[in-house]
Amino acid sequence: MKFHRSLLKLALIPALTVSSLSAHESEDHGKLRHWEIASAEPDRIFLTLYGDPATTRAVTWRTAGKKETLAVAEIAKSMGGPGFINDTSRIEAVSESLVLNEARKNDQGEVHYHSVIFEDLEPETLYCYRVGDGEEHWSEWIQFRTASPQPKPFQFVYFGDAQNEVLSHWSRTIRMAYQTAPNADFALHAGDMINQAHIDQEWAEWFKAGGFLHSQWSGVPVAGNHEYGPKKDKKKDPKTLSQLWRPQFTLPVVEELPENLHETVYTIEYQGMQMIVLNSNERPRKQTAYLKEQLEKPGFRWRVVTFHHSMFSPRRGESDSSLEMEAEWKPLFEKHNVDLVLQGHDHTYTRGQLPVREEAGYVKGTFQTMYVTTVSGPKQYAIDKEHEAVYNKKGVETIRNGEQTQFFQVIDVEDNELTYKAYTSTGELYDAALITKDFKTGEKKITQQIPDVPAKTFENTPGTKNSHGVKPKKKEEPKK
């Protein structure tokens, strides 16, 4: 279990001399590729929103070597030239060790993760930071901009499951998202970033696929079911949250929640928007009180909730977990006028909506909440043709479906307008809608802006059997 990170104020600390040679650098790591192996050079740098985004950020990174080796971050206000390095502050990191080969398939042994929380930053300011050992081994200088304490226009990107063949296939999706929305303020990853929770090599692919974007876009990771799994024996070991989750992501800890939910359930407050991250893998009922408490906070223009499993699944129909989420969370979404519910899990694309609910039932022709299920990786499933009939009885209206396609979404918030756009991994606009809201009354209307692009289906979109989730047959071993 990871320590509870304490906030570290910006302060100058002395640099220490460290050995440039790690024992790990001379070890034989078998079939591992060079970018999977930890070294003295910082890698897997990940920036997260933590606390007030106008004044705070957190960063986490990995190295090999001795745990006692100094790990630090330096930060300064950015300038057009290199002179910013004359006015840097240095913060010592909190470090922890992780023995990778305690889980199956991992060959690396011990690695070290380091985290720093930048505090007391100035709002709406561009900063440069770097991480390293304070002496020889540094990352590049990386820039990010702090938020405004007041409601102002902003943009974020949203990804469903990357999960499979992440480096070869998901990389093009996140890179096209960057080409489409290079100035996005943060990136939401709605779970199942990888396939096998405890396997370091899969996380290595996820970090390499995103490259510098993970350290530049502030990240909002959501725990999916594939972030849970057995450590050693698939049949005997219980499923647990990935051994890498808490070391590699520095996320808010909600102390009143059970410890197993720490750093998987938290809230981001960003320039007039509240985004609540829930964990749909662990009992939803345990999170209801927290969800209610957050939604009762006043002063937000827009409210977004995100979790991994689809409440209204386009592929599976109703399940025990979706029914529990619906019973526990949906009444709160309706009572507090939640605008967006952003999900993954079903490896397909569906955007639907619910009207305003009053005592007599749903009011036809109105709009209250948009529900989205999406996928960004290559694993694709077919939509259950019966799901619309099932959910129509509950008031859910399906607006746009898509199959056999990798997507990313870009969401723009400006004053009383929220613009939602879904793009394919080639950058083609596939779906769009505009929500306008009267902040005094809470009344909303949605304008569909779907482009003149045919719905993508398995019938009209080339694919493979594996896209349907059908595993290829194993080759028979020759008889001896």
N, C-alpha and C positions, 0 to 999 in steps of 0.2 A: 504494500500500500504506500502510495506516495505521501511524503510529508505535506503539511499545509504550508504553502508558500507565504512568507511574510512580505509586506511591502517594503521596498528598499528605496530610500530617498536618494535623489541625485547628489552625489558627493565624490570628491576626488579621493582616490586611494593610491598608494604607491604601487608601482609595477614590480613584479618579481621575476628573476631569471629562471627559466625552466629548461629542461633538457628537450632538445628537438627530436630525439629519437624515442619512439614508443615501442614497447615490447610487441605490441600488436602489429607493427609495421613489418616485423620479420617473421611472423607466424605464417604457416601454410593454411589458407582458408579454403582449400579444396576448389570447388567449382565457382566460388563467388567471383563476381565481376568487380573490377577495381572500384567502381562507384558505389558498390554495396558495402565496402569495407571501411569501417571507421578508422580515422588517422588523427594526427595532431591538428590537421586542418579542420576548421569548423564546417559542418555540413548540416543538412536538414533544418535549415533556419526557418522558423515559422513565427509569424507575427500575429498576435491575437488582440481583440478588443477585451479590455479588462478594466472594470470601473468606469469612470467618466471618460468617454472617448475624446472629450475636448482637452483633457489634461493628462491622460494615461494611456500607455500601451504596454503589452508584455511580449517578450521574445524568448524563444526556446531554441536550443541547438544541440548538436551531438559532437563528441570527440572520442577518441581512444586515449590511451595513456593512463597515467596514475590519477586517481581521484584527487590527490593532494595538489595536482597542478593547478595553478591559478586560472580561473575563467572569469572574463570580464566583458562588459559592453561599454562602448564609448558612444556619446551622442552630442550633437551640436545643431544649432540652427543652420539650415542650408544657405549657401551663397552661390552666386553664379560662377565663382572661381574657387580655387582650392584653399583660400584663406580661412575657411570655417574650421580647419584643423587646429587653429591657434586658440580656439575657445571651446574646447570639448570638456565634457564631464565624464568621469569614469565611475562605473558601478560594478562592484564585485557580484558575481553570480552565486545563486544557490545551486549546488550540484548534487547529483545522486548517481549511484551505480546501478546497472542493470545487466544481469547475466543472461544473455540471449539463449545459450544452448540448454537452458533449463526447460525450454519448450522444443518440441520436435521440429526437425528440418533446419534448425538454426545452427550454424557452424562457427560463429564468431567469438563466442565467449563473452567477456565483460566489455561493456561500453559505458560511456558517461553522458548524461544529459544535464544541461545547464539552463537556468532561467533567470531572467532579470525583468523587473517591472519598472518601466520609466514613469516617474511621477513628477508632478509640479511642472508639466509642460505648458506652453502657452497655447491658447485656442487658435484655430485657423492659421497654423504655422507649419511650414515645411521643415522637417528635420532630416538629418543624416545620422545613421548609426552604423556601427560595425561590432562584431563579436570576435573574441579570440582569447589568447593566453596572456595578452598584455605585453608581449615581447616579439616573438618571431612569427607566430601563426595567427593570421587575421583573415576574416572575410573581407569582401569588398565593402565599400560604403554604400548603404541602401537608404533610399528616401521614402518617407511617408508624411502625410499631412494630418494634423490633428483636426478634430471636428469643431463645429461651432456650438456654443452652449445654447444657442437659440435655434428655432426651426428655420432651416434653410434648404434649398434644393440639394438633393444628393442622389446617388445611383448605386445599386449593388447588383451583383450577379449571383445566380442560384443554379446549383448543379444537383441533379439526382444521382443515382448510383453510378460510380465509375467501375468498381468491383473487379472485372475480369480483363485480362490483357491490357492492363492499365497503361503501361509505357507505350506499347505499340499502337493502341487505339484511342485511349482517353486523352493522350497528350494533344492530339489535334483539336479536340473539343475545347479544352481549357485555353489553348493558344488562339483559337478562333474567337473565343470569348474576349480575350485580351485585345485582339485586333478590333473587335466590335465596340468594346467598352473599356478603353485603356485607362480612363480616369475614374473607374468604379471605386467607391470608398471601401467596400469590403466584399468578401466572397462567402456565400453560404454553401456548405457542403452537407446535404441532407441525408447522410448516412451511407453505409456500405461503400466506403472509399476503397476498400480492398476486399478480398474474398475469404482469407483465412486469418482470423484475428491476431494470432500470436506469431505469425511468420514474418520475420524481419525483412526477408527478401521482397515480399509484396509491398510493404511500406516503402522500401527503397525505390520501387518502381513509381509509386504514387508521388514521392518527393521529386524524383528526377523528371517525371512527366510535367509537373507544375513549375519546376525550376525556380527562377528568381521570383515568380509571381507569389509563391508562398511566403516570401519574406517581405514583399512590397505591398500586396493587398492584405489588409487585416482579415484574418480568417475566422469564420464561425462554424466549427465542426459540430455535427450532430451524430450521436451514436446510433448505428444501425444494427440489425441482427448479425451481420457478418463482422462487426466489431466485437462480437461475443463468440467464444468457442472453447473447446477443450484444449488444454495445454499439451498434454502428452498422448494420452490414450483416448481416441475418439469415442470408444464405446463406454469407458469407465469414468473418465474425468468429467466433472460438471462444467457447463459452459460459464465462462467468466469474461469480464471485460478485458479487452486486449491488454497484455502486459506493457504495451508501448503507448497506450492512450494517455495516461496521466503524465508519464515522463516527457512526451513530445508535444503536448498541448498545455499551455498555461491558461486555465479557464477559471472563472469565478466559482467559489465554493459557497453553497447555500447551507449554512451550518444547521438549520432546523430540519433539513432533509436527512434521511438515512445515509450512512456513509457510502453505501454502494451506489448512490445517485450523485455523489459529489463530482463536480466537473463534467456532468452530463446533463444537468438541469440548471439553467441560469437565464438571466435576462440581460438584453442589450438595449440601452436607451440612446437613440441616435437622432439628433436634430429634429425632435418632435415626433419620432416614431418609437414605439415600444415593440421589441421583438423578443418573444418568450420561446426558449428552447426547452423541449420536453424529451423524455426518454420513453419511447413506446415499447422498449424491450422489458423494462421492469414495471411492476404493477402500477397501472395508471392511477389507481385509487390513492396511492401514496403521494401523488403529485397534485391532487385536486386542490387541496387547501392552499398550496403555494400558488397554483394557477389563479385561484380566486383572489388571493391577496394581491397578486401583481395586477390583475385586470381591474381591481378596484382603485388602483392608484390614479388620481386625476391628472389632467394636464397634457395628455398625448393626443396629437391630431390623428395619428394612424396607429393601428394595432395589428401585429403580425404574429402568428404562432407557427412554429415549425417542429416537426417530429418525423421519424422515419416511415413508419407503417401507414398505409393509406387508410383513412377512416372509412372512405367509400371506395373500396378496391375495384379498379376496372378489370382485374384479372381473376381474382379469387372469389368474388362474392363476399358474403358476410362470414366473419370468423369470430371466435370468442374474444380475441383481442380487439378487433375493430368494434364489436358490439359494446365492450367495456369502455373503450375510448368514447364512443358515441354517447353512452349513458352518463359518463363522468364529465367529459369535457365539452361536448357540443352545447349543452344548455348554457354554459358559461360564455361560450363564443357568441351565442345569440343574445344573451342578456347584456353583454358588454360591447356588442356591435363590432366584433373582430372583422377586419377587412380581408385579410389573406390567411389561408392555411396552406403551407408549403410542405410537400411530402415527397417520398421516393418509393423504394421497395418493389414496385410491381413491374419494372422493366418495360414500361410502355408510357404513353403520354395521354393524359386526360385532363381537360380543364372543365370544371363544372361550377355551379353556383346555387346558393340557397336564397330564397326571398326572405323578407322580414316576417318574423313569427309573432303573432298576437295570440290572445287567449283563445280565440275561435279557430286558430290555425294559421297556416302560411297565407300571406296576402299576395294574390296573383299579380304579376306585373311589376313587383318591387324587387329590389336587390339588396342583399345584406353582406354575404360572405362568398368570396371566390375560393374554391378548393382546386389545388393543382397536384397532380402526380406526374413525375417525369423521370427520365433516365438519360445519363450522359455517356455511359459506356456501351460496349458492343453487345452485351448479353441482352437479348430482346425476347419478350413474350407476346403472345396474342391476347387481344382484349376479349373478355367473356361477353359474348353477344347478348347475354341475358341481363347483364349488370344494369343497363339503363332502365329496364322495366322494374327491376327490384328497387332501385334507388328513386325512381320517379314517384313511387308510392310514399317515399319519405320527403318529397318536395324537392329533391335534387334534380336540377336540370343540367344535362350534359351539353356542353357548347362545342367542344372541339376534341377529337381523338387523333391519335397518331401511333403507328406501329413501325417496327423495323427501321428506326431512325434514332440517331444520337442527338440530343438536344442540350441547349443551355438557355437560360432565361436572363433577361436584363430588365430591371425594375427601376423606374425613375419616379422620384417623389418631388413634387414642386407645389408648394402652397396647398390648394385644395384639390389637386389632381395627382392621381397615381397612374402611371402608364406601365402596363405589363406587356412584354414582348418575348416570344419564344422563337429561337433560331435553331436551325439544324447545324451540325458541325461543319458544314460548308459555308455557313454565314447566311443562308437563305431564311428570310423572315417567314415563319410558318403560322404564327398565331399572335394576336394582339388584342388588347382591350384597354379602354380608358375608364377609370373610376373617378367620378367627381363627387365631392362631399360638402355638405353645408355643416360647418363646424358648430354652429349654434344649435341646430336641431338634430344633427347626426344623420340626417337623411342622405342617401346616396343614390346615384344612378350609374349604370354601366353602359358604355357604348362599345359594341363589338366592332373591332377593326381588323377582322380576319382577312388576310390578303387573298388574292385570287390564285390560290395554290391548291390543287386537289389533295384531299386527305390521303395520307400515306398509310398503306396497308400491306400486309404480307403478299396480297395478290398482285399489287402493282409496284412493289419495291423489291429488288433482288436481294436474296439472302441465302443463308445456309441452314441446315438442320439445327446446328448449334444455336442459332438465333432463337429457336423456339424452346430452348432449354433442353433439347433432346441430346443426351450424351451419345457419342459415337460408340458403336459396338467395339469391344476389345478384340484385337486380333487373337486368334487361337494359337496357342503355343504348339510348335511341331512336336509330334509324338517322338519320344526317345526310343 
